[in-house]
Amino acid sequence: MLLFFRYRYAVAVPTFIGIFLFACNAHRDIFGLLSRIGLSISYRKVLDILQVLAMDSEVQLRAYGAVARLSQPMFLLLFDNVNKMQRAWQQVLGRTDTVTSGTAATLIALEDVTEDAIDSRPVLKNIAEKKRLNLTGVGAGTAVMAWTKHIPSLHRHRSAITEKFRTTLAKHRLRLRKSVIHPMRTTDIDEAQTVGVAAELHNLVVDQLQILGHWLDCCMIMICGDQLSIDRVRKIKTYMDKADTSFDRHEWALPVIQLWHLKWNWQKAIFRLHWYEPTGKGIFGLHHDVKLLARTKFNHTKCDFYPAHHILEDRFEALMLDALRIICEEKTGVIHPPKTALTDGLELYFSDKNNGALKDITFEELDRISRLVYRRYMCNDAYEDAQGFYPRDSSIHGPPVAVVPQPPPDVNGGEDSDGGSQPVYLESHANKKGKGSRSHKAKATEVENFSGGDQSFSTTLNFIRMTFWYLEMCAAVADGDIGRVFEVIKVLRFSFWGAGSTNYGNELLELACNFLYEYPRALQFAIFNNYLVNTVGWIGHWLELDLLQEHLNFWIKRLFNSKSHSFDSKHLSEAVSLNIHGISTVRERVPGIFGFKKNGGGHKKSDTTNDLNALGVHYHEDRIMQYIPGRNGHVVPNEFFAGYEILEGGKLDEFLERTTKDGCGVQPEDTSRVNDEDRLPANPITSGSQGFPSLSEFTTGNL
């Protein structure tokens, strides 16, 4: 105790302990007890220290703003709404449960950007002049990833396919770096309204960064957020178009839509299209397989991100493994009984121990097989071939499968039938109105099989293609290859329209016009080089900016520990928000200093072998991955072709007319807004040393 009083640096350890307790939301009594025996500082002292640290953070933020006076601002601004439920102990008049809403923001330093890249003059000139009007390799590689992940005898090819993704198949890999991230003050501003976004931008630029308006006369600042936030920024630019100064016209604000919410909406589109409610004998598809895996708690309408991700990943990998089984049977003539476990049967083909027929397969041979699988199962051409309008090429699709006689139709939906694939004669769900904006969106339906093709097989191929695009986005983001991400976005700009997600369809059209006609080359590279962040500086640990903000919001809400505080309060906006990086760092490191094992918040990857084998038996017995002429089933429309036809039918002309008329009106006025859904924190998808995507713990202590 004497040392504690006489040596000023002895208080360092109690200070760390106090901040650590604060980060863990420890009870005030713990602060009082430990401070009495000298192991911690008091709770009030912790708050005082956090205020001092917040002042230092403010100085760093203002330094970024001061640079804008003499040169281009080398940072972007990211913001999103943050909500917290405050429950009343006893609800009475004037005191009820309330949801406190606010906005949280983050400044991220730009990397690999030249000063001319964020010059606003070329962009404004191109807008004023109204200038706007292939995945085979990565598809095959994605199939090889699934095979080398689950077949032990193919593990030796893991490094080769990982290296191929990071070299031959790479499009625009970001330079490995640890991103410089500065959380900013939270506010009570509601960014869901256009006036709220205007107030938030003024708060960030003028109040927090202390930038004067005329400093930005020829500059731009990237303003990043989800679809709703970006739409509000564009509306501000439209409404303020006649203002006197370039600052008031918000010419300096460059809206850049972010990728995590876009990816989540594509995930929802897959479930909306492929989730067919009726069940029974002969009705196969996504709904059937989820029930087979006993994941009955999954809500396909709400579509929580990670349960949905695991379903898509597991079903896709099972389909890819079954595709490999079929190719192996064709090449070797060895056919295992249908009840043989999928992974065990494949291991028999490649195992040296069992003298497998393909035990000596090279990576080049495996790559050729994967390209055949891509052409047969994963692309739009495969879907077209399954329609039955044209003869099938045996060099691509293999020998024909014998036609199985179709049993008489079961008008009761097949619940009591004896098995086999049957026609579906049920009331169509395609035109039923659902809740909210879902009523006008595309869904699975029943269509007469006039062509004599295989409806069940074509629907499966449609699912494989859509899920491959989704998983490729996940893998490319984790690997830091923004070029591969945009290869998928090129096709999603049509598919979102066909899937009924017109908000994101409009946004991707706007993005295409920006890059094709308006943004100079230097600005394009500046946006590309800063579309992702890496909080740790490790390979395979890149993530989307809006996902980063979701996690910062999560930690801020964790420390929202008083009903008297609002997001604009001095406690939350300064002591917590500005110090969220340091607080999290202390939370991460203090246990290790004392030799405690880190209590990680990550999730251990579960063994999905049993799930894959259960699906594999079903796919084998019911020949899900084989073309059977005349087989019926519910039909999922090809959203890519549908989207192309929608745009060609006049929607593209409407978009161009709307955006060239008012400059920024990307979304039509009568379009319903995206629902402000609960945004739960989600662990990022990372890529390990072997290149396989996995869930990783996210901590702001790594920022």
Long-range contacts (C-beta under 8 A, 24 or more apart in sequence): 1-38, 4-38, 11-41, 14-38, 14-39, 14-40, 14-41, 15-41, 15-49, 16-586, 16-590, 16-593, 17-41, 17-590, 18-42, 18-43, 18-45, 18-46, 18-49, 19-46, 19-49, 19-50, 19-582, 19-583, 19-586, 20-586, 20-587, 20-590, 21-46, 22-46, 22-50, 22-559, 22-583, 23-559, 23-583, 23-584, 23-586, 23-587, 24-587, 25-558, 25-559, 25-561, 47-571, 47-575, 50-574, 50-575, 50-576, 50-579, 50-583, 51-570, 51-574, 51-575, 53-578, 53-579, 53-582, 54-574, 54-575, 54-578, 54-579, 57-182, 57-183, 57-578, 57-579, 58-208, 58-574, 58-578, 60-182, 61-107, 61-182, 61-184, 61-208, 61-209, 62-208, 62-209, 62-210, 64-107, 64-109, 64-182, 64-209, 65-205, 65-208, 65-209, 65-210, 65-211, 66-210, 68-209, 68-211, 68-215, 68-216, 68-219, 69-211, 69-212, 69-215, 71-115, 72-115, 72-118, 72-119, 72-219, 73-118, 73-211, 73-216, 73-219, 73-221, 74-109, 74-110, 74-113, 75-107, 75-108, 75-109, 75-110, 75-221, 76-107, 76-108, 76-110, 76-221, 76-222, 76-223, 76-224, 76-256, 76-530, 76-545, 77-105, 77-106, 77-107, 77-201, 77-204, 77-205, 77-221, 77-222, 77-223, 77-224, 78-105, 78-106, 78-107, 78-108, 78-224, 78-225, 78-258, 78-545, 78-546, 78-548, 78-549, 79-103, 79-104, 79-105, 79-106, 79-191, 79-200, 79-204, 79-223, 79-224, 79-225, 79-229, 79-549, 80-104, 80-105, 80-191, 80-225, 80-226, 80-229, 80-546, 80-549, 80-550, 80-553, 80-679, 81-190, 81-191, 81-192, 81-229, 81-676, 82-186, 82-553, 82-556, 82-557, 82-567, 84-557, 84-560, 84-567, 86-563, 100-188, 100-566, 100-567, 101-188, 101-190, 101-192, 101-567, 102-186, 102-187, 102-188, 102-189, 102-190, 102-566, 102-567, 102-568, 103-186, 103-187, 103-189, 103-190, 103-191, 103-196, 103-200, 103-567, 104-183, 104-184, 104-186, 104-549, 104-552, 104-553, 104-556, 104-567, 104-577, 105-183, 105-184, 105-185, 105-186, 105-200, 105-204, 105-549, 106-181, 106-182, 106-183, 106-184, 106-548, 106-549, 106-552, 107-181, 107-182, 107-183, 107-184, 107-209, 108-179, 108-180, 108-181, 108-182, 108-530, 108-533, 108-545, 109-179, 109-180, 109-181, 109-182, 110-222, 110-526, 110-529, 110-530, 111-175, 111-177, 111-179, 111-529, 111-530, 112-175, 112-525, 112-526, 112-529, 112-530, 113-525, 113-526, 113-529, 113-530, 114-522, 114-526, 116-520, 116-522, 117-520, 117-522, 117-523, 117-525, 117-526, 118-219, 118-220, 118-221, 118-222, 118-254, 118-523, 118-526, 119-218, 119-219, 119-220, 119-520, 120-218, 120-219, 120-220, 120-246, 120-251, 120-252, 120-254, 121-218, 122-520, 122-523, 123-220, 123-254, 123-518, 123-519, 123-520, 123-523, 124-251, 126-517, 126-518, 126-519, 127-518, 127-663, 130-660, 131-517, 131-518, 132-513, 132-516, 132-517, 132-518, 132-656, 132-659, 132-660, 133-517, 133-656, 134-487, 135-379, 135-469, 135-472, 135-487, 135-488, 135-491, 136-371, 136-374, 136-375, 136-379, 137-168, 137-169, 138-165, 138-169, 138-472, 138-484, 138-487, 139-374, 139-378, 139-379, 139-468, 139-472, 140-367, 140-370, 140-371, 140-373, 140-374, 141-165, 141-169, 141-370, 142-320, 142-468, 142-471, 142-472, 142-475, 143-320, 143-323, 143-324, 143-370, 143-373, 143-374, 143-378, 144-366, 144-367, 144-370, 145-475, 145-691, 145-692, 146-316, 146-317, 146-320, 146-321, 147-320, 147-321, 147-324, 147-346, 147-366, 147-370, 149-317, 149-692, 150-317, 150-321, 150-343, 150-346, 150-609, 150-612, 151-321, 151-343, 151-346, 151-347, 151-350, 152-347, 152-351, 153-347, 153-350, 153-351, 153-352, 153-356, 153-359, 154-350, 154-366, 157-363, 157-366, 158-690, 158-691, 159-690, 160-363, 161-363, 161-691, 162-689, 162-690, 162-691, 165-475, 165-479, 165-481, 165-691, 166-479, 166-481, 166-691, 169-484, 170-481, 170-483, 170-484, 171-481, 171-482, 171-483, 171-484, 171-486, 171-487, 172-481, 172-482, 172-483, 172-484, 172-486, 172-528, 173-479, 173-480, 173-481, 173-483, 174-480, 174-481, 174-482, 174-529, 174-532, 174-534, 174-542, 175-529, 176-480, 176-534, 176-537, 176-539, 177-534, 177-537, 178-534, 178-535, 178-536, 178-537, 179-533, 179-534, 179-535, 179-703, 181-533, 181-535, 181-548, 181-581, 181-703, 182-581, 183-552, 183-577, 183-578, 183-580, 183-581, 184-208, 184-577, 184-578, 185-573, 185-574, 185-577, 185-578, 186-556, 186-567, 186-568, 186-572, 186-573, 186-576, 186-577, 187-567, 187-568, 187-573, 188-566, 188-567, 188-568, 191-229, 191-232, 192-228, 192-232, 192-676, 193-232, 194-232, 194-235, 194-236, 194-239, 196-232, 197-229, 197-232, 197-233, 197-236, 198-236, 198-240, 198-250, 201-233, 201-236, 201-250, 201-253, 213-245, 213-247, 213-248, 214-245, 214-247, 216-246, 216-247, 216-252, 217-246, 217-247, 219-252, 220-251, 220-252, 220-253, 220-254, 221-252, 221-253, 221-254, 222-254, 222-256, 222-527, 222-530, 223-253, 223-254, 223-255, 223-256, 224-256, 224-257, 224-258, 224-545, 224-546, 225-255, 225-257, 225-258, 225-546, 225-549, 226-257, 226-258, 226-261, 226-546, 226-674, 227-257, 227-261, 227-262, 227-265, 227-503, 227-504, 227-507, 227-674, 228-673, 228-674, 228-676, 230-255, 230-256, 230-257, 230-507, 231-503, 231-507, 231-666, 231-667, 231-673, 234-664, 234-665, 234-666, 234-667, 235-664, 235-665, 237-663, 237-664, 238-662, 238-663, 238-664, 238-665, 241-662, 241-663, 241-664, 256-527, 256-531, 257-507, 257-511, 258-531, 258-544, 258-545, 258-546, 259-473, 259-477, 259-485, 259-531, 259-532, 259-544, 259-545, 259-546, 260-543, 260-544, 260-545, 260-546, 260-547, 260-550, 261-546, 262-489, 262-492, 262-504, 262-507, 263-470, 263-473, 263-474, 263-477, 263-544, 264-303, 264-305, 265-496, 265-501, 265-504, 266-466, 266-469, 266-470, 266-473, 266-492, 266-495, 266-496, 266-501, 266-504, 267-303, 267-305, 267-308, 267-309, 267-312, 267-470, 268-303, 268-308, 268-501, 269-466, 269-495, 269-496, 269-499, 269-500, 269-501, 269-639, 270-312, 270-463, 270-466, 270-467, 270-470, 271-300, 271-303, 271-308, 272-300, 272-438, 272-441, 272-442, 272-443, 272-499, 272-500, 273-442, 273-443, 273-444, 273-462, 273-466, 273-499, 273-636, 273-637, 273-639, 274-444, 274-459, 274-462, 274-463, 274-466, 274-636, 275-300, 275-444, 276-429, 276-444, 276-634, 277-429, 278-413, 278-424, 278-426, 278-634, 279-415, 280-410, 280-413, 280-414, 280-415, 280-417, 281-410, 281-414, 281-415, 281-416, 281-417, 281-418, 281-419, 281-420, 281-422, 282-410, 282-414, 282-417, 282-419, 282-420, 282-421, 282-422, 282-424, 282-633, 283-413, 283-414, 283-422, 283-424, 283-633, 283-634, 284-421, 284-456, 284-460, 284-622, 284-624, 284-633, 285-444, 285-456, 285-459, 285-460, 285-463, 285-633, 285-634, 286-311, 286-315, 286-463, 289-315, 289-615, 289-618, 292-614, 292-615, 292-618, 293-611, 293-614, 293-615, 301-438, 304-680, 305-680, 305-682, 306-682, 306-683, 306-695, 309-474, 309-685, 312-467, 312-470, 312-471, 313-471, 313-693, 314-608, 314-611, 314-612, 314-615, 315-463, 315-467, 315-615, 316-464, 316-467, 316-468, 316-471, 317-608, 317-612, 318-342, 318-611, 318-612, 318-615, 318-616, 318-619, 319-377, 319-460, 319-463, 319-464, 319-615, 319-619, 319-624, 319-625, 320-373, 320-464, 321-346, 321-612, 321-616, 322-615, 322-616, 322-619, 322-620, 322-624, 322-625, 323-373, 323-376, 323-377, 323-625, 324-369, 324-373, 325-616, 325-620, 326-398, 326-625, 326-626, 327-369, 327-372, 327-373, 327-398, 328-357, 328-358, 330-398, 330-399, 331-357, 331-358, 332-357, 332-358, 338-617, 338-620, 338-621, 339-617, 340-620, 341-613, 341-616, 341-617, 342-612, 342-613, 342-615, 342-616, 342-617, 342-619, 342-620, 343-609, 343-612, 343-613, 343-616, 344-613, 345-616, 372-396, 377-461, 377-464, 377-625, 378-461, 378-464, 378-465, 378-468, 379-465, 380-465, 380-638, 380-640, 380-641, 382-461, 382-465, 383-458, 383-461, 383-462, 383-465, 383-638, 385-627, 386-453, 386-454, 386-457, 386-458, 386-461, 386-627, 387-451, 387-453, 387-458, 388-451, 388-452, 388-453, 388-454, 388-629, 389-451, 389-453, 392-627, 397-627, 400-627, 401-623, 401-626, 401-627, 401-628, 403-628, 403-629, 403-630, 404-628, 404-631, 406-630, 406-631, 406-632, 421-456, 421-622, 421-628, 421-631, 421-632, 421-633, 422-632, 423-449, 423-632, 424-632, 424-633, 424-634, 436-672, 436-675, 437-672, 437-675, 440-500, 441-499, 441-500, 441-501, 442-498, 442-499, 442-500, 442-637, 442-639, 442-642, 444-634, 444-635, 444-636, 445-634, 445-635, 445-637, 446-634, 446-635, 447-635, 449-630, 449-632, 452-629, 452-630, 453-629, 453-630, 454-627, 454-628, 454-629, 454-630, 454-631, 455-631, 455-632, 455-633, 455-634, 455-635, 456-624, 456-628, 456-631, 456-632, 456-633, 457-624, 457-625, 457-626, 457-627, 457-628, 457-631, 458-635, 459-633, 459-634, 459-635, 459-636, 460-624, 460-625, 462-636, 462-638, 463-636, 466-495, 466-639, 469-495, 471-693, 474-685, 474-693, 475-685, 475-687, 475-691, 475-693, 477-532, 477-542, 477-543, 477-544, 477-685, 478-540, 478-541, 478-542, 478-543, 478-684, 478-685, 478-686, 478-687, 478-693, 479-539, 479-540, 479-542, 479-687, 479-691, 480-532, 480-534, 480-539, 480-540, 480-542, 482-528, 482-529, 482-531, 482-532, 483-528, 485-531, 486-528, 491-640, 493-643, 494-640, 494-643, 494-644, 494-647, 495-639, 495-640, 495-643, 496-643, 497-639, 497-642, 497-643, 497-646, 497-647, 497-651, 498-637, 498-638, 498-639, 498-640, 498-641, 498-642, 498-643, 498-644, 498-645, 498-646, 499-639, 499-643, 502-671, 503-667, 503-671, 503-673, 503-674, 505-643, 506-655, 506-666, 506-667, 506-668, 506-671, 507-666, 509-647, 509-652, 509-655, 509-666, 510-659, 510-666, 513-656, 513-659, 535-698, 535-700, 535-702, 535-703, 536-702, 539-687, 539-689, 540-686, 540-687, 540-688, 540-689, 540-691, 541-684, 541-686, 541-687, 541-696, 543-684, 543-685, 543-686, 543-698, 547-682, 547-684, 550-679, 550-681, 550-682, 551-681, 551-698, 551-700, 552-580, 552-700, 553-679, 553-681, 554-681, 555-580, 555-583, 555-584, 555-700, 556-580, 559-583, 580-700, 581-700, 581-701, 581-703, 584-699, 584-700, 584-701, 584-703, 585-700, 585-701, 586-701, 587-699, 587-701, 588-699, 588-701, 588-702, 589-701, 600-697, 601-697, 601-698, 601-699, 602-683, 602-695, 602-696, 602-697, 603-683, 603-695, 605-694, 605-695
